[in-house]
Amino acid sequence: MNNIRREKLFIVEQKLVDGKIFEIERSYYLAEVEIGNKVSINNEVIKDGSYQISNEKKIYEVKNNTIIQIFTVNIYKTSSETEITVHQKNYWEISKGDSVFINSEITESQSIKLTKGTVLLVHDGKINQIKWKTIFHNLLYLFLH
């Protein structure tokens, strides 16, 4: 019965860091997981919150059993060799509004210089502004944001 449900609803199962199986209903068989997909654990309603996938750099933010945001977890080094973790909305790059953590704790308001020269201005754990090392990146950032 469980296999029929999985096939009929195009469910993909992903293991969470706590060992539970996260079930994601997709719109069709080969569809990527996306915002708006319905989710459950053991076909049951789940609490609103964040769910981190084991063996992947993904966190799904869920509200009313629906994915409302997908974050990619990336680790960066600061110029002082401290590792920071960024929950990125954009898979490829850091963006304004991304959350920043040091030692699994939300970062205080501060300026963080990364090893490649980029400076993150963080306010209450969220990136408020990005100052890129090159003028090109700064102009592109201002144009796009």
N, CA and C of each residue as an Amber inpcrd file, in Angstrom:
protein
   435
   0.8170000  -1.1970000   0.0000000   0.0000000   0.0000000   0.0000000
   0.8650000   1.2660000   0.0000000   1.9380000   1.2550000   0.7830000
   2.8210000   2.4090000   0.8640000   3.4950000   2.6860000  -0.4810000
   3.8900000   1.6150000  -1.2130000   4.5110000   1.7940000  -2.5230000
   3.5290000   2.3890000  -3.5180000   2.2700000   1.9720000  -3.4730000
   1.2470000   2.5090000  -4.3740000   1.0640000   3.9960000  -4.1070000
   0.9800000   4.3830000  -2.8360000   0.8420000   5.7930000  -2.4550000
   2.0300000   6.6040000  -2.9860000   3.2350000   6.0560000  -2.7960000
   4.4530000   6.7340000  -3.2430000   4.4390000   6.9470000  -4.7570000
   4.0690000   5.9180000  -5.5130000   4.0570000   6.0090000  -6.9710000
   2.9510000   6.9290000  -7.4750000   1.7730000   6.8230000  -6.8930000
   0.6230000   7.6120000  -7.3520000   0.8190000   9.1070000  -7.0920000
   1.4310000   9.4570000  -5.9720000   1.6330000  10.8600000  -5.6100000
   3.0230000  11.3820000  -5.9700000   3.8100000  10.5690000  -6.6940000
   5.1730000  10.9480000  -7.1020000   6.0120000  11.3760000  -5.8980000
   5.9510000  10.5800000  -4.8370000   6.6460000  10.9110000  -3.5860000
   8.1040000  10.4830000  -3.6640000   8.9830000  11.3870000  -3.2830000
  10.3920000  11.0780000  -3.1080000  10.6480000  11.1030000  -1.6060000
  11.4270000  10.1480000  -1.1280000  11.7460000  10.0830000   0.2990000
  13.1780000  10.5240000   0.5190000  13.3670000  11.3370000   1.5270000
  14.7040000  11.7930000   1.8900000  14.8810000  11.6300000   3.3970000
  16.0420000  11.1460000   3.7870000  16.3210000  10.9170000   5.2050000
  16.7560000  12.2240000   5.8580000  16.1150000  12.5390000   6.9880000
  16.4650000  13.7290000   7.7590000  17.6520000  13.4300000   8.6640000
  18.3030000  14.4760000   9.1790000  19.4450000  14.2830000  10.0670000
  19.0540000  13.5470000  11.3480000  17.7760000  13.6030000  11.7360000
  17.3300000  12.8720000  12.9330000  16.9250000  11.4310000  12.6220000
  17.0750000  11.0040000  11.3490000  16.7950000   9.6230000  10.9630000
  15.3930000   9.3770000  10.4370000  14.4920000  10.3340000  10.6170000
  13.1270000  10.1670000  10.0990000  13.1310000  10.2950000   8.5760000
  12.0890000   9.7290000   7.9450000  11.9690000   9.7940000   6.4960000
  10.9960000  10.9130000   6.1180000  11.5050000  11.8740000   5.3750000
  10.7730000  13.0510000   4.9200000  10.1920000  12.7220000   3.5510000
   8.8730000  12.8050000   3.4150000   8.2030000  12.4570000   2.1630000
   7.7770000  13.7340000   1.4380000   8.1770000  13.8470000   0.1790000
   7.8890000  15.0510000  -0.6070000   7.0690000  14.6560000  -1.8310000
   5.8690000  15.2370000  -1.9550000   5.0200000  15.0130000  -3.1310000
   5.4490000  15.9740000  -4.2330000   5.7890000  15.4050000  -5.3800000
   6.1860000  16.2260000  -6.5210000   5.0470000  16.2850000  -7.5380000
   5.1230000  17.2240000  -8.4570000   4.0480000  17.3910000  -9.4360000
   4.0530000  16.3020000 -10.5110000   5.1990000  15.7030000 -10.7780000
   5.3080000  14.5680000 -11.6880000   6.5610000  13.7780000 -11.3180000
   6.7340000  12.6240000 -11.9030000   7.7460000  11.6640000 -11.4650000
   9.1670000  12.2240000 -11.4010000   9.6320000  12.8970000 -12.4240000
  11.0220000  13.3690000 -12.4560000  11.1910000  14.8150000 -12.0020000
  10.1550000  15.4030000 -11.4710000  10.2100000  16.8060000 -11.0490000
  11.2050000  17.0000000  -9.9070000  11.8570000  18.1540000  -9.9250000
  12.7270000  18.5440000  -8.8140000  11.8530000  18.9250000  -7.6190000
  12.4180000  18.8060000  -6.4360000  11.7300000  19.2860000  -5.2390000
  11.7020000  20.8050000  -5.3320000  10.5320000  21.3990000  -5.0510000
  10.4150000  22.8440000  -5.1980000   9.4630000  23.4340000  -4.1610000
   9.5130000  24.7510000  -4.0460000   8.6090000  25.4660000  -3.1550000
   7.1820000  25.1520000  -3.5990000   6.3260000  24.8420000  -2.6220000
   4.9340000  24.5110000  -2.9080000   4.6430000  23.0220000  -2.8230000
   5.7020000  22.1790000  -2.8250000   5.4770000  20.7390000  -2.6840000
   4.9210000  20.4340000  -1.2970000   3.9770000  19.4890000  -1.2270000
   3.4310000  19.0140000   0.0460000   4.4140000  18.0260000   0.6570000
   4.5030000  18.0080000   1.9810000   5.4360000  17.1260000   2.6850000
   4.7710000  16.4580000   3.8760000   5.3610000  15.3340000   4.2950000
   4.8830000  14.6150000   5.4750000   6.0100000  13.7430000   6.0010000
   5.8020000  13.1680000   7.1670000   6.6890000  12.1470000   7.7250000
   5.7800000  10.9850000   8.0850000   6.0380000   9.8250000   7.4770000
   5.1820000   8.6440000   7.6680000   3.7150000   8.9430000   7.3760000
   3.4850000   9.7330000   6.3290000   2.1360000  10.0890000   5.8880000
   1.3440000  10.8240000   6.9610000   2.0290000  11.5290000   7.8430000
   1.3670000  12.2700000   8.9110000   1.7060000  13.7550000   8.8310000
   0.8220000  14.5780000   9.3580000   1.0220000  16.0200000   9.4320000
   2.2680000  16.3020000  10.2570000   3.0620000  17.2700000   9.8120000
   4.2770000  17.6260000  10.5460000   4.1850000  19.0670000  11.0440000
   5.0160000  19.3670000  12.0280000   5.0570000  20.7070000  12.6030000
   5.7130000  21.6750000  11.6200000   5.3000000  22.9250000  11.6790000
   5.9640000  23.9740000  10.9140000   7.3880000  24.1040000  11.4330000
   8.3260000  24.3550000  10.5440000   9.7100000  24.5280000  10.9630000
  10.6900000  24.1630000   9.8730000  11.9420000  23.9690000  10.2780000
  13.0310000  23.6520000   9.3600000  13.3960000  22.1810000   9.4680000
  13.6290000  21.5570000   8.3180000  13.9800000  20.1400000   8.2490000
  15.2250000  19.9830000   7.3970000  16.3130000  19.4810000   8.0210000
  17.5790000  19.3180000   7.3080000  17.7270000  17.8920000   6.8010000
  18.0890000  17.7800000   5.5390000  18.2660000  16.4950000   4.8840000
  19.6570000  15.9580000   5.2100000  19.7290000  14.6700000   5.5530000
  20.9950000  14.0020000   5.8390000  21.7410000  13.7810000   4.5250000
  23.0480000  13.8490000   4.5460000  23.9090000  13.6160000   3.3820000
  23.6730000  14.5940000   2.2440000  23.0230000  15.6930000   2.4900000
  22.8180000  16.7390000   1.5000000  22.9480000  18.0710000   2.1980000
  23.1830000  19.1050000   1.4000000  23.2910000  20.4390000   1.9640000
  21.9810000  21.1900000   1.7720000  20.8730000  20.5630000   2.1740000
  19.5480000  21.1530000   1.9840000  18.7880000  21.2670000   3.3030000
  18.0820000  22.3770000   3.4440000  17.1460000  22.5750000   4.5470000
  15.8410000  23.0460000   3.9250000  14.7440000  22.3760000   4.2900000
  13.4230000  22.7690000   3.8140000  12.6850000  23.4740000   4.9310000
  12.2080000  24.6780000   4.6580000  11.3690000  25.4220000   5.5910000
   9.9200000  25.0610000   5.2540000   9.1760000  24.5640000   6.2600000
   7.8350000  24.0350000   6.0320000   6.8050000  24.7970000   6.8570000
   5.6810000  25.1000000   6.2170000   4.5280000  25.7000000   6.9010000
   3.2800000  25.0370000   6.3260000   2.3860000  24.5980000   7.2100000
   1.1460000  23.9200000   6.8010000   1.4220000  22.7490000   5.8460000
   2.4400000  21.9610000   6.1780000   2.8250000  20.7780000   5.3890000
   3.2220000  21.1050000   3.9510000   3.7000000  22.3170000   3.7310000
   4.1100000  22.7510000   2.4020000   5.4950000  23.3980000   2.4960000
   6.3580000  23.0820000   1.5310000   7.6820000  23.7110000   1.4910000
   7.4990000  25.1690000   1.0850000   7.9590000  26.0800000   1.9540000
   7.8510000  27.5110000   1.6450000   9.2010000  28.1170000   1.2820000
  10.3020000  27.4110000   1.6040000  11.6380000  27.8970000   1.2460000
  12.6020000  26.7190000   1.2390000  13.5580000  26.7580000   0.3230000
  14.6070000  25.7450000   0.2570000  15.9400000  26.4580000   0.4090000
  16.7350000  26.0150000   1.3860000  18.0430000  26.6100000   1.6220000
  19.1370000  25.6060000   1.2970000  20.2340000  26.1090000   0.7510000
  21.4430000  25.3190000   0.5770000  22.3960000  25.7380000   1.6890000
  22.9920000  24.7730000   2.3630000  23.9080000  25.0570000   3.4640000
  25.3340000  25.0370000   2.9240000  26.0130000  26.1760000   3.0500000
  27.4110000  26.2630000   2.6030000  28.2830000  26.7970000   3.7310000
  29.5100000  26.3260000   3.7410000  30.4750000  26.7440000   4.7590000
  31.5490000  27.5980000   4.0870000  31.8520000  28.7290000   4.7120000
  32.8690000  29.6500000   4.2120000  33.8710000  29.9150000   5.3190000
  35.0760000  30.3040000   4.9250000  36.0990000  30.7030000   5.9060000
  36.2420000  32.2110000   5.8950000  36.3930000  32.7500000   7.1010000
  36.6290000  34.1890000   7.2250000  38.1250000  34.4470000   7.0890000
  38.4830000  35.7120000   6.9920000  39.9030000  36.0770000   6.8820000
  40.6750000  35.6790000   8.1370000  39.9660000  35.4560000   9.2600000
  40.6250000  35.0070000  10.4970000  40.5510000  33.4850000  10.6560000
  40.1750000  32.7720000   9.5530000  40.1130000  31.3030000   9.5030000
  38.9520000  30.6940000  10.3020000  38.0000000  31.5110000  10.7410000
  36.8050000  30.9970000  11.3960000  35.8520000  30.4830000  10.3240000
  35.2040000  29.3680000  10.5870000  34.2150000  28.8570000   9.6400000
  32.8470000  29.4220000   9.9750000  32.1560000  29.9060000   8.9330000
  30.7740000  30.3470000   9.1050000  29.9020000  29.4620000   8.2120000
  28.6690000  29.2540000   8.6440000  27.7050000  28.4910000   7.8620000
  26.6450000  29.4630000   7.3840000  26.3440000  29.3990000   6.0790000
  25.3420000  30.2820000   5.5020000  24.2220000  29.4360000   4.9120000
  22.9920000  29.7440000   5.3020000  21.8010000  29.1000000   4.7280000
  21.3620000  29.9780000   3.5630000  21.7110000  29.5520000   2.3570000
  21.5150000  30.3570000   1.1640000  20.2060000  30.0340000   0.4550000
  19.4670000  31.0890000   0.0800000  18.2740000  30.9130000  -0.7420000
  18.6730000  30.6300000  -2.1910000  19.7510000  31.2160000  -2.6270000
  20.2750000  31.0080000  -3.9740000  21.3810000  29.9550000  -3.8860000
  21.2280000  28.8740000  -4.6280000  22.1830000  27.7640000  -4.5760000
  23.6080000  28.2240000  -4.8810000  23.7610000  29.1300000  -5.8220000
  25.0820000  29.4810000  -6.3510000  25.8170000  30.5700000  -5.5910000
  25.0940000  31.4400000  -4.8640000  25.7940000  32.5580000  -4.2340000
  25.1010000  33.0380000  -2.9680000  25.8680000  33.7420000  -2.1770000
  25.3540000  34.3870000  -0.9750000  24.4660000  35.5400000  -1.4100000
  23.3470000  35.7460000  -0.7050000  22.4110000  36.8230000  -1.0430000
  21.9820000  37.5720000   0.2080000  21.4980000  38.7700000   0.0060000
  20.9250000  39.5560000   1.0880000  19.7690000  38.7580000   1.7000000
  19.7280000  38.6830000   3.0300000  18.6650000  37.9560000   3.7260000
  19.0460000  36.5450000   4.1380000  20.1680000  36.0140000   3.6170000
  20.6130000  34.6800000   4.0240000  21.0160000  34.7000000   5.4940000
  20.7970000  33.5780000   6.1790000  21.1510000  33.4630000   7.6020000
  22.5940000  33.0170000   7.7550000  23.2700000  33.5690000   8.7730000
  24.6810000  33.2690000   9.0210000  24.8330000  32.7100000  10.4360000
  25.6060000  31.6200000  10.5440000  25.8310000  30.9560000  11.8250000
  27.3240000  30.7650000  12.0640000  27.7220000  30.8870000  13.3220000
  29.0780000  30.5290000  13.7660000  28.8930000  29.5240000  14.8950000
  29.5110000  28.3560000  14.7700000  29.3510000  27.2780000  15.7590000
  27.8780000  26.9530000  16.0240000  27.1050000  26.8590000  14.9700000
  25.6710000  26.5180000  15.0200000  24.8070000  27.5660000  15.7240000
  25.3670000  28.6950000  16.0560000  24.6140000  29.7810000  16.7030000
  24.4210000  30.9140000  15.7040000  23.2420000  31.5180000  15.7190000
  22.9750000  32.6410000  14.8270000  23.9890000  33.7510000  15.1260000
  24.5210000  34.3480000  14.0990000  25.5770000  35.3500000  14.2380000
  25.0220000  36.6800000  14.7330000  25.7740000  37.3100000  15.6040000
  25.4070000  38.6440000  16.0790000  25.6250000  39.6460000  14.9540000
  25.1240000  40.8480000  15.1280000  25.3310000  41.8980000  14.1470000
  26.8130000  42.2470000  14.0930000  27.3870000  42.1190000  12.8930000
  28.8160000  42.3830000  12.7230000  29.1740000  42.4180000  11.2410000
  30.4120000  42.7960000  10.9880000  30.9810000  42.7700000   9.6500000
  31.9020000  41.5530000   9.5820000  31.7160000  40.7050000   8.5490000
  32.5110000  39.4900000   8.4120000  33.2440000  39.5320000   7.0830000
  34.5780000  39.4600000   7.1390000  35.3810000  39.4480000   5.9190000
  35.7370000  38.0040000   5.5810000  35.3690000  37.5820000   4.3720000
  35.6830000  36.2270000   3.9170000  37.0800000  36.1790000   3.3250000
  37.6190000  34.9700000   3.1560000  38.9940000  34.8120000   2.6790000
  39.2200000  35.4050000   1.2890000  38.2120000  35.4430000   0.4420000
  38.3770000  35.9830000  -0.9150000  38.1430000  37.4920000  -0.9680000
  37.9750000  38.1350000   0.1870000  37.8580000  39.5820000   0.2370000
  36.4460000  40.1300000   0.3140000  35.4470000  39.3010000   0.1200000
  34.0590000  39.7420000   0.2230000  33.7440000  40.0520000   1.6880000
  32.9950000  41.1250000   1.9210000  32.6090000  41.5100000   3.2760000
  31.0950000  41.3820000   3.4030000  30.6600000  40.6730000   4.4360000
  29.2320000  40.5070000   4.7290000  28.8830000  41.3880000   5.9150000
  27.8970000  42.2480000   5.7410000  27.3880000  43.0310000   6.8590000
  26.1590000  42.2860000   7.3710000  26.2680000  41.7700000   8.5940000
  25.2400000  40.9180000   9.1750000  24.5240000  41.6820000  10.2840000
  23.1890000  41.6310000  10.2420000  22.3710000  42.2570000  11.2820000
  21.3640000  41.2320000  11.7830000  21.4080000  40.9440000  13.0750000
  20.5150000  39.9530000  13.6970000  20.5320000  38.6140000  12.9620000
  21.7270000  38.1740000  12.5700000  21.8900000  36.8600000  11.9620000
  21.6030000  36.7780000  10.4810000  21.1850000  37.8800000   9.8660000
  20.8680000  37.8910000   8.4290000  21.8220000  38.8280000   7.6900000
  22.1950000  38.4260000   6.4760000  23.0490000  39.2860000   5.6680000
  22.2370000  40.5010000   5.2360000  22.7310000  41.6640000   5.6180000
  22.0680000  42.9240000   5.3190000  22.6500000  43.5780000   4.0660000
  23.9590000  43.3660000   3.8560000  24.6350000  43.9460000   2.6960000
  25.8680000  43.1090000   2.3860000  26.2190000  43.0620000   1.1080000
  27.4090000  42.3390000   0.6610000  28.3150000  43.3320000  -0.0570000
  29.5650000  43.3860000   0.3480000  30.5590000  44.2260000  -0.3320000
  31.5590000  43.2880000  -0.9810000  31.4670000  43.1890000  -2.3100000
  32.3470000  42.2860000  -3.0500000  33.7320000  42.8930000  -3.1880000
  34.7000000  42.0550000  -3.4420000  36.0890000  42.4940000  -3.5890000
  36.2770000  43.3360000  -4.8490000  35.5480000  43.0150000  -5.9230000
  35.7400000  43.7350000  -7.1840000  34.6330000  44.7550000  -7.4120000
  34.9540000  45.7840000  -8.1440000  33.9770000  46.8160000  -8.4820000
  32.8570000  46.2120000  -9.3290000  33.1930000  45.3030000 -10.2540000
  32.2030000  44.6630000 -11.1080000  31.1360000  43.9690000 -10.2680000
  31.5660000  43.1870000  -9.2890000  30.6110000  42.4800000  -8.4390000
  29.7450000  43.4480000  -7.6340000  30.3530000  44.5250000  -7.1440000
  29.5870000  45.5130000  -6.3760000  28.5250000  46.1800000  -7.2410000
  28.8820000  46.5440000  -8.4770000  27.9130000  47.1580000  -9.3840000
  26.8050000  46.1780000  -9.7520000  27.1790000  44.9280000 -10.0170000
  26.1940000  43.8980000 -10.3440000  25.2480000  43.6770000  -9.1710000
  25.7980000  43.6200000  -7.9690000  24.9800000  43.4230000  -6.7640000
  23.9850000  44.5810000  -6.6120000  24.4520000  45.8170000  -6.7800000
  23.5750000  46.9700000  -6.6420000  22.4850000  46.9650000  -7.7150000
  22.8470000  46.5580000  -8.9270000  21.8860000  46.5130000 -10.0200000
  20.8100000  45.4730000  -9.7870000  21.1900000  44.3010000  -9.2690000
  20.2540000  43.2010000  -9.0790000  19.4450000  43.2970000  -7.7880000
  19.8860000  44.0940000  -6.8480000  19.1910000  44.1760000  -5.5590000
  18.6900000  45.5540000  -5.3890000
